[in-house]
Amino acid sequence: MLKAELRYKEFIYRRPATTSRGTYTQKNVWFILLFDEDHPQVKGIGECSLFPGLSIDDREDFEPTLKEVVASINRGTFDFATPLLEFPSIQFALETAQKDLQANGTKLLFPSAFTRGEDFIRINGLIWMGDRHDMEKQIDQKLSQGFSCVKMKIGAIGFEDEFEVLTQLRKRYPATDLEIRLDANGAFSPAEAPEKLKRLSELTVHSIEQPIRQRQAEEMAKLCAKSPIPIALDEELLGIFSMKEKEQLLDEIRPQYIILKPGLLGGTKLSKEWIKAADQRSIGWWITSALETNIGLNAIAQWTYTLQKDMPHGLSTGALFENNIESPLTLQGERLFYSPERQWRLEGLREDGLKD
């Protein structure tokens, strides 16, 4: 009979993670462990990728629901075949834990040349919001490490300062040498967005994620139709799970790209439905992690490699924590590798799965 356990740990960011939605210094993470009661030494683990202020399951009943899921599994009454659509982070954890258990707890969820250490995934360098000097310092660091694509979060320190940082960056590095992606996290109002997008287009920007807040479909559709910069939907995808609703959203807004975060969308299976709908409409896409620890990032990275997309993905967030779980995932500049000779170390997870 299948059994479950809950684990918990607080992960500390190396530097405050700042977006237009706020600043975070730590992340509270729950993990679900699955095992057969006849072979309790072999366990599969999955991470609940809950993002405060963004995840649709960031709500008061999250912890009670999580504990009830574990209790239901232990009673033998949980229905694994029915996705927990209202709690995508729990669904992501269950999907990952099941695959890990099937792999005898090896964390080899999607075996490939990547997991054999024979190939890598190209990623973008993430530039966090900060003051102008701080952002310039981050950019210089990423470029010195060999990144050819950077993703810059904007919308917190003032548009003019951010525009000047981008202007100086583009003067130093032409578009043939450096791809610039922007992520506004909904920082622009519908009224101001067209003019700001026009100015940003002078800098040969690859794309901009979520220029306005989600759930403004009519306004977003107008921007996508007229913007001189390709627009990528990110938060707009959250909370939409049926294939019909996914197709309706893409038909209504017609974005140039969509950004897929499996940890926030309910796992890889549900994310693949977005890919199918996007491909049918010639809409581009790439995969991004959402501040997962190495457990969640491992699942997303292994899956991403199987998709064989050439463009850089947003999978650099594993290096953000001071006390991340040790894993075979390693970064060499813009290349993410899986080094099989390196061991997983899961020490430090609270066994009761409860916060203090």
Secondary structure, 3 states (H helix, E strand, C coil): CEEEEEEEEEEEEEEEEEECCEEEEEEEEEEEEEEECCEEEEEEEEEECCCCCCCCCCCCCHHHHHHHHHHHHHHCCCCCCCCCCCCHHHHHHHHHHHHHHHCCCCCCCCCCCCCCCCCCEEECEEECCCCHHHHHHHHHHHHHCCCCEEEEECCCCCHHHHHHHHHHHHHHCCCCCCEEEEECCCEECCCCHHHHHHHHHCCCCCEEECCECCCCHHHHHHHHHHCCCCEEECHHHCCCCCHHHHHHHHHHHCCCEEEECHHHHCCHHHHHHHHHHHHHCCCEEEEECCCCCHHHHHHHHHHHHHCCCCCCEECCHHHHECCCCECCEEEECCEEEECCCCCCECCCCECCCCCC
